[in-house]
Amino acid sequence: MGHRTSGARGFVEARFAATGLALPAVQVYGSDVHHAEPAPDCFALAASRLGVPASECLVVEDAPAGIQAAVAAGCVAVGLTTTHPEEALRQARVCVASLADVRSLLTGYGFGGGRS
């Protein structure tokens, strides 16, 4: 599992610490790439760091530029309609209303590994 954000490292680390969540093993920040979204650089780098083809990566995104970048990188994109309407995320393979819906979607496809 990886994490991609345009946020600064310190801010992200502080937010994860405040929630008690461990940082993902693979992290990509805006400062790690030369071209920001909608360029595919961030997702291509994340796939590379994960050691898997981009086509095997699922990206959950709430912004049109993020969806565009994920698709351009060759990833499977799921649109999260928390900040933009579904019409704005039309390049996504599917759109969902919440992260709980992402979990249900993955469980429906046989993923989940029993993690809570």
QUIKAZI-V812806 format. One record per run of one state. SS is the DSSP state (hx for helix, st for strand, lp for the rest). FROM is the first residue (numbers start at 1). TO is the last residue. If there is no record, write none. Layout:
ss=[SS:SS]
from=[FROM:FROM]
to=[TO:TO]
//
This chain:
ss=[lp:st:lp:hx:lp:st:hx:lp:hx:lp:hx:lp:st:lp:hx:lp:st:lp:hx:lp:st:lp:hx:lp]
from=[1:2:6:9:20:26:30:33:41:51:54:57:58:62:64:74:76:81:86:90:94:97:99:109]
to=[1:5:8:19:25:29:32:40:50:53:56:57:61:63:73:75:80:85:89:93:96:98:108:116]
//
